[in-house]
Amino acid sequence: MYRLTVKGIVQGVGFRPFVYRLARAMGLKGYVKNTGDGTVEILIDGDVEEFVERLKREKPPIAVVESVRVEEVKGEPPEGFVIEKSGGSRKELSLPPPDVATCNACLKELFDPKDRRYLYPFISCTDCGPRFSIAFRLPYDRENTTLVEFPFCDDCGKEYWNVDDRRYYAQSIACKRCGPDYELVLGNRIIKGLDGIIKAAKLIDSGEIVAVKGLGGYHIACVTDDEVVWKLRKILNRPQQPFALMARNIEAVKKVAKVNKEEEREMLSYIRPIAVLKKKSSSSFFAVAPKLDTIGIMLPYAPVHYVLFRFLKADFIVLTSANMPGEPMFIDDGVFSLPVDAVLRHNLKIANRVDDSVIKFVGNRRMIIRRSRGFVPKTFSLEVGLNAIALGAELYNSIAMLKDGKVVLSQY
């Protein structure tokens, strides 16, 4: 018998279902389970070298296997191979995964009128959806996320327990019957569900300013017309700082900015950062990025963005963090202190505030200007024999922790 401890980003990424299928395919007995420190524990009754090699080679696309510790143990395996209840802790440094942009399979369902999640703004599966933003402790199981307030309906439960389903053991799944949803607050009116999102799109197209609650906090959305953007600058007290845009798709981006292969690859990755790009015309989007020849653009990454663009006429909208200078972005009803025209909010609590990441290519090298959504809480290695914590601020506050040769950087 062999006990394996897998360290890395291995919770909330479909790793346990993957291990289950791999062990079954190899005819192995044993179990897999999440532990309280963020690692995954596996017990198998043989073929350990081939199993570990395939584990690393065939892992889910967003999983990161940093190390696999193998111990030979005594005992009898269970009959067959099972996913055991999470528990136990080995005091290893391991973390939940970052939030992941909507995958192509979920996008196909999102726009399929026959699918039960048609235009549902919280569609997700084992390969995508909120992770770090909703996790408040480890192991990464539904009861340790803010989705604990939304128990599965029968249909979601069937998907969750079906080993052949893409949503097998997917902690973030939900649907219209059992999951969170959006509503638009427009003066004294509340417009619920899809109707609220459609109305928000119409308001934005007409020049109104709308606060939109996303995965990691609120954004402020409006069209890119100079007159509207100058009004937004007064609201947020940002006289010159450039705003970010969200584009309908990569084709729209290429019409207004120069995009090389590396920039396109980053923009289409599961991180979906804001990319600082060279404008094709220095006079375009003047109020968005005053007197600059560059513009920050990102692509939709959450289902609500895709649904909004389904009903928007504009190919670009300003989508900037909803915060006052020097303050963090709003994640709750504090956003109503801003004099916006409407608020599009959802009822899923945000456990960890996560702003959009920002990248820029200098030569052929990627430079991370803001390390946040999609990157955090990934670690990187630093081979020193000590543990440390660093707290400080220059432009933005951030925290760094060093443990077991791994550095954990907070979102800014």
N, C-alpha and C positions, 0 to 999 in steps of 0.2 A: 504494500500500500504506500502511496505517495501523497503527501500534502503539499500543495503549491500555494504560495502567497504571491499574488499578482499586484504589482504596485504601478500607479500611473493614473491616467484618466480612464477608469474602468467601471465606474458606476454611472448609470443614466445614459449609456451609449449603446444599449442592446448587447452588452457583453455576456450577461448570464444566459440569455437565450442562445447566443452564439456558442458558448461553451457547452451548453446542453446538447445542441445539435451535433457539435463536433464529437463529443464523447459517445453519443448514441451511434454516430456513423462509424466510429472506431470500435464499437462493441464493448465499451468500458463501463464498469460499475463505479458508483461513487456519488458525489454531490458537488454543487457549486452554491456559494452564498456570498452576499455582501457582508462586510464587517463594519463595525462602528467607526473605524478610523479611515474609511474610504477605500480600503483594499478589497480584493476579491479572494476568497479562500476556495480552493478546489481540492477534492479528494478523488483519486483514481486508483484503480487496482493493477495498472500495468502500462506498458508502452510509453513511458514518461518522456523519453527523448523525442520520439516522433510527435507526441502530443504537444510538447512545448514548442517544437519547431513549427507545427501547423498553427498553433495558437498565435504566434507572432506574425506568421505569414498571411493568415486568413482573417485576422481580426476585423471587427467592424470599422468602417472608414474613418469615423471620428474618434475612435478609441486610441489611446496612447499607452503602450506597454513599456514602462521604464525598466522594470526588472521582474524576474520570476525566481523566487526562492523555492527550492525543492528540498523536502525533508522526507526521509523514509520513516514510516510509522507502522505500528502494529494495530491489529484490529480487523474486523470483518466489514466489508462494504455493504451498503444497502442493496436490496434487489433492484437491478437496473441502475439508472442514473436519474437523479432528482435535483430540482432547485429547492434548497432548504430555506427556511425563514432566516432573515438577516439577524445578525447578532455577533457578539464577541468583539474584542478589540486587541490589537497587537501593538498599539501605540506607534504605528508607522505614520509618516507624513504622506497623506494622500488627500485628494480634494475632489469635489464634485466637478462635472464638466462645465464648460462655458455654454452659454445659450447658442443655439445653432439655427441658421436660416432655414426656412421652409424648404423641404426637399422636393424633387421633381415628382415623386410618386404622390405626395400630398397635394401638390399644385394641380395635378391632373384630376384628383378627386374634388378639389375645391371648386373647380369650374365644370364639373360633370353634373348636369341637372338631375341625373338619376341616382347620384350618390347621396347618402343620408347626411353627409357633412357638406353639402353644396353651399358655398358661400359662408361657411361657418368660420368665424375669425379666430378660433382656437384649435384648428385642425393640427395634429402632430402625430408622430410615430416614434419608433425606436431610433430613427436616424435624424430627427429634427425636433425643434420646439424649445420652449423655455427650460432651463436647467438651473444654472447658478442663481438666476434672478428669483426663483421660487423656493430654493432650498434653504432651510433654516438650521438643519443639522444633518449629520451622517448617521447611518448609511443612507444613500440616496434611494429612499422608498417613498411611496406616495404619502404615507402618514408623516413623513418628515419634510413635506413641502406644503406650500399654501393651498395646493389642490386638495388637501385632506378635507376641506370644507365642501367638496363636490364629489360625493360617492358615485361609483359607477352605476349606470343604468344596466339593464339586462344585456343589451346589445354590446355595450362597451366591455362588460364583464366577459362575454363570450370571446371577444377578440383578445382580451388580456390573457385568458387561460388557454387559448388555442395555439399550440406549439407551431403550427404551420402558418400562422397569421403574422403579418408584418408588425402588428402591434402587440405581439406576445411579450408580456412583462414590461410593456412601455408605461412608465409611471406618469407621463404627462397627458395621456389621452383623455378626451372628453368629446361630447357631441351636443347638439342643440337641446336634447332632452335632459342631460344631467350636468352639463358643464357651465362655466362662466360665460357671460355675454356682455355686449356693449349696450349703452344707452346714450342718447344725446340730450344734454341739458341746454335748452334754448329759452332763456328767460324763465318764465314760470311753467314752461312745457317740458315734458320728458317724453322723448320718442325712443321706444325700445327696439332692440335687435337690429336686424338688417335695415329696417326703415330709418333708424337713426344714423347708420353709416351712409346710406344714400343721401339723406338730407344734409349731412356734414359735407359730402362731396359737392352738392349743389351750392352750399354756402361758400365753400372755398372758391369754387369757380366764379362766384358772383363778387368776389373781392372781400369777403368777410374773413376774420381771423379766428381760427378754431384751435383750442387746445385738444390734443389727442393723446390719450394714455396708451403707451406701448408696453413692451415686455419689461423694460427696466426703468421706466419713468415717463413723464409727460414731455411731449414735444409741442411746439407751436407751429401750425401749418397755415400757409396762405399762398396765393399766387405770386409770381415773380415780378408783377408790374411795379415799377418804381414807386408810384404813389402809395400803394399798399405796403410795400416794404419799409418806406420811410415812416409810415404810421407804426409799424411793428417796432422799429428802432426806438421810437419814443416810449412805447409801452414797456420795453425791456431795458431801457436806458443803455443802449449799445449804439452810440453814434457812428462807429466806424468798423467795429469787429466784423469780419465776414461771416455770413450765415451759410449753412450747408443747404444743399438742394437734394431732393430725392427725385430720380428720373423714372419714368415709366418702364424703361428697359435699356439695354446697352446700346441698341440702335439709336435711340434718342440722344444718348450721351455723345455718341460719335458725330452727331450733327453739329454740336456746339463746342466740343473740346477734342484735343488731340489725345488719343488713347493708344499706347503701345501694347504689345502682347502681355508683358508682365503686369501692367496696370489693369488690363482687362481680366486677367486670371485672378488677381486679388479681388477685384470688384465682384466677380462671380463666385468667389469661394464661399464656404459656409460662414465665414466671419462677416462678410458684406460690410467692410469698413467704408468710411468716407475717404475717397481718394482725391488728393489735391492735383488737379489737372491743368494743363495749359489751355487757356481759351483760344478758340479759333479766331475770334474777334475780341480785341481788348475792350471794346465798348459794350459788349453784351453783359447782361445781368449787372448793370452798373450799381444799382442800389444794394444788391445782394453782396457784392464784393467791391466796394468803392476803390477806384484807382489801382486795382490789381489786375494783372494779366493771367491770374490763375483763379480757379473756382473749385470748391469742394463739392463733390457729387457722390451720392450713394444710391444703391438700387434697393428695391423692396426686399425686406428680409422676414417680416412677420405676415401672417395671413391677412391681418387687417389692412396692411398697405396694399396688397394685391386687390382686395375687395374695394378699397377706396378708388384705386386707379381704374377699376372696372367701370366706375360711374363718374369719374372725373373727365372733363374735356381736356384739361391741361396735361401736357407731357412732363412738366416740371412743377414742383411745388417747393417753397421754402419749408424745411422741416428742421427746426432748430430747438435745442434743449430749452425747456420751460423753466428758467431760473433767472433770478436777478443777479447782477454782477457780484461775484464773491460768495454766492450762495449755491448749494447743491440743487440739482433739478428736483422739481416737485414729483412726489410719488403718490400723493393723496389729495384730498379736497382742499388743501392749501392753495392749489392752483386757482381756485375761485377768487383769490385776492388779486389776480391779474385782470385788467379790464378787457378781456377778450369777448368776442361776440357769442361764442358757444363753447361747450366742453363735451367732447366725446370720451366717455369713460367706461371702464369695465369693472367688474366686481371681483377680480382676482387680486389678492393682496400681493404686493411686491416685497419680497423678503430682503433682497439686496439691490440697491440702486445701481444701475449699469447704464452709462452713457454710451454713445456711439464712438467706436474707435476711429482714429484718423491716421492715414498713411500717406507717404509721398515718396516717389522714386527720385533719387539723386544719382544721376548716371544710370547704372544698372542695379543699384543697391536700394533695397526698401528701407525707408526710415519711418519708424513708428513715432508719430507726433503725439498721439493720445492712445494709451494702451488700456482698453476697456472691453466693451462687448466683443465676444468671440475669442479674445485673448485671455481674459481673466476668468478663472484663477490658474491658468497653466503655469507650470514652474520651468526654471532652467537651472542647469547644473553649475556649481561653483565648488571646485575641489579644495576645500579648506576644512580643517579639523575643528570647527567650533560652531556653536549656535549663536545667533545674534538677531537683534531687531533694530530697525532704523526708522525713525520718525522725522519727518521734516517737510518743508514747503519752500518752493521758490515761486513758480507760477501757479502751481496747483498742489494741494495736499495729497500725499500718498504714503503708503506704509510698505516696508519690505521686511520679510522674515526669512532667516536662513536657518535651516535645520536639515540634518542628515545629508549635507552637500547639495541641498536644493533651495533655490531662492523663490519665494512667493511674493509677487508684487501685487498690491491692491489696485483696483480701478482708481483712476485719479480722483 
